[in-house]
């Protein structure tokens, strides 16, 4: 007896043992009265056998309407041209005008189902050489993102001034602290992406351990080699998956709404970068972020580092002198942060190496 039949037998047993009360039985098992009475009638007529599911196959099925000669002709053509489908085969001279495309499809399906169509053995042939895999990798399954700098998402967006004229807006966002670094260039190339990498490492107040990018050409070549030279893990997204870079995608939308659409801008690259640096300072030090409990990224980092400092005070006191520098916290890093976010010449990225860069 199948599981479904055993369940229906329980309905009947419950019905008989509870005063033959159909309403109570239906409420108990969560079924409709129509369903219960249908299976009850089948049980009374056929017994336990009537509780099994019946075949849903139609009583009258469509029979083949083609001739044996037509079937053999379709089979011969398909074996002669094994990678052609019904649309092409139906337009060949032996079949053209005699049979419809759908009937050729039904004949092919029938031949496959009955095992009478011999399909050729396919050989593995590469039509082109695959590009050698570079330094970038897919996101490792065991890579855990839990500290600032563990994963920085990076992307570039075209911002139009007038139709056909615009700039390339580079943006990098740390997924934990929400710290952002922004810069504009006239073009998006691997060289300008490499220059932006200097700005990211110079203006993020923690060590950047991994960067996640899409498959854009600007993140190949010089940019990829520079990440390898600096020992930064470079993670490349699979094709057609921008949602995996959602943090920086959403940040770029915010920059568009809160900066490009409302600010009075000078679109010369050097001047625009000065204005963008001031907006970056506001974004990181003034603007409350809902994802951080309405703290700014700077406030969140200060709080996080104070908590880490209190929790690890004993451990740091006993550590080796060469290991006394914190990779993701004060004091040296926070002094550098203040220097970065309040530079004397704000449009030029700091050339001083990060205090936490190894």
Secondary structure in CASP SS format (residue, H / E / C, confidence):
PFRMAT SS
TARGET T0000
AUTHOR 0000-0000-0000
METHOD secondary structure of the structure
MODEL  1
X C 1.00
X C 1.00
X H 1.00
X H 1.00
X H 1.00
X H 1.00
X H 1.00
X H 1.00
X H 1.00
X H 1.00
X H 1.00
X H 1.00
X H 1.00
X H 1.00
X H 1.00
X H 1.00
X H 1.00
X C 1.00
X C 1.00
X C 1.00
X C 1.00
X H 1.00
X H 1.00
X H 1.00
X H 1.00
X H 1.00
X H 1.00
X H 1.00
X H 1.00
X C 1.00
X C 1.00
X C 1.00
X H 1.00
X H 1.00
X H 1.00
X H 1.00
X H 1.00
X H 1.00
X H 1.00
X H 1.00
X H 1.00
X H 1.00
X H 1.00
X H 1.00
X H 1.00
X H 1.00
X H 1.00
X H 1.00
X H 1.00
X H 1.00
X H 1.00
X C 1.00
X C 1.00
X C 1.00
X C 1.00
X C 1.00
X C 1.00
X C 1.00
X C 1.00
X C 1.00
X C 1.00
X C 1.00
X C 1.00
X C 1.00
X C 1.00
X C 1.00
X C 1.00
X H 1.00
X H 1.00
X H 1.00
X H 1.00
X H 1.00
X H 1.00
X H 1.00
X H 1.00
X H 1.00
X H 1.00
X H 1.00
X H 1.00
X H 1.00
X C 1.00
X C 1.00
X C 1.00
X C 1.00
X C 1.00
X H 1.00
X H 1.00
X H 1.00
X H 1.00
X C 1.00
X C 1.00
X C 1.00
X C 1.00
X C 1.00
X C 1.00
X C 1.00
X C 1.00
X C 1.00
X C 1.00
X C 1.00
X H 1.00
X H 1.00
X H 1.00
X H 1.00
X H 1.00
X H 1.00
X H 1.00
X H 1.00
X H 1.00
X H 1.00
X H 1.00
X H 1.00
X H 1.00
X C 1.00
X C 1.00
X C 1.00
X C 1.00
X C 1.00
X C 1.00
X C 1.00
X C 1.00
X C 1.00
X C 1.00
X C 1.00
X C 1.00
X C 1.00
X C 1.00
X C 1.00
X C 1.00
X C 1.00
X C 1.00
X C 1.00
X C 1.00
X C 1.00
X C 1.00
X C 1.00
X E 1.00
X C 1.00
X C 1.00
X C 1.00
X C 1.00
X C 1.00
X C 1.00
X C 1.00
X C 1.00
X C 1.00
X C 1.00
X C 1.00
X C 1.00
X C 1.00
X C 1.00
X E 1.00
X E 1.00
X E 1.00
X E 1.00
X E 1.00
X E 1.00
X E 1.00
X E 1.00
X E 1.00
X E 1.00
X E 1.00
X C 1.00
X C 1.00
X E 1.00
X E 1.00
X E 1.00
X E 1.00
X E 1.00
X E 1.00
X E 1.00
X E 1.00
X E 1.00
X E 1.00
X C 1.00
X C 1.00
X C 1.00
X C 1.00
X C 1.00
X E 1.00
X E 1.00
X E 1.00
X E 1.00
X E 1.00
X E 1.00
X C 1.00
X C 1.00
X C 1.00
X C 1.00
X H 1.00
X H 1.00
X H 1.00
X H 1.00
X H 1.00
X H 1.00
X H 1.00
X H 1.00
X H 1.00
X H 1.00
X H 1.00
X H 1.00
X H 1.00
X H 1.00
X C 1.00
X C 1.00
X C 1.00
X C 1.00
X C 1.00
X C 1.00
X E 1.00
X E 1.00
X E 1.00
X E 1.00
X C 1.00
X C 1.00
X C 1.00
X H 1.00
X H 1.00
X H 1.00
X C 1.00
X H 1.00
X H 1.00
X H 1.00
X H 1.00
X H 1.00
X H 1.00
X H 1.00
X H 1.00
X H 1.00
X H 1.00
X C 1.00
X C 1.00
X E 1.00
X E 1.00
X E 1.00
X E 1.00
X C 1.00
X C 1.00
X C 1.00
X C 1.00
X C 1.00
X H 1.00
X H 1.00
X H 1.00
X H 1.00
X H 1.00
X H 1.00
X H 1.00
X H 1.00
X H 1.00
X H 1.00
X H 1.00
X H 1.00
X H 1.00
X H 1.00
X H 1.00
X H 1.00
X H 1.00
X H 1.00
X H 1.00
X C 1.00
X C 1.00
X C 1.00
X C 1.00
X C 1.00
X C 1.00
X C 1.00
X C 1.00
X H 1.00
X H 1.00
X H 1.00
X H 1.00
X H 1.00
X H 1.00
X H 1.00
X H 1.00
X H 1.00
X H 1.00
X H 1.00
X H 1.00
X H 1.00
X H 1.00
X H 1.00
X H 1.00
X H 1.00
X C 1.00
X C 1.00
X C 1.00
X E 1.00
X H 1.00
X H 1.00
X H 1.00
X C 1.00
X C 1.00
X E 1.00
X C 1.00
X H 1.00
X H 1.00
X H 1.00
X H 1.00
X H 1.00
X H 1.00
X H 1.00
X H 1.00
X H 1.00
X H 1.00
X H 1.00
X H 1.00
X H 1.00
X H 1.00
X H 1.00
X C 1.00
X H 1.00
X H 1.00
X H 1.00
X H 1.00
X H 1.00
X C 1.00
X C 1.00
X C 1.00
X H 1.00
X H 1.00
X H 1.00
X C 1.00
X C 1.00
X C 1.00
X C 1.00
X C 1.00
X C 1.00
X C 1.00
X C 1.00
X H 1.00
X H 1.00
X H 1.00
X H 1.00
X H 1.00
X H 1.00
X H 1.00
X H 1.00
X H 1.00
X H 1.00
X C 1.00
X C 1.00
X C 1.00
X C 1.00
X C 1.00
X C 1.00
X C 1.00
X C 1.00
X C 1.00
X C 1.00
X C 1.00
X C 1.00
X C 1.00
X C 1.00
X C 1.00
X C 1.00
X C 1.00
END
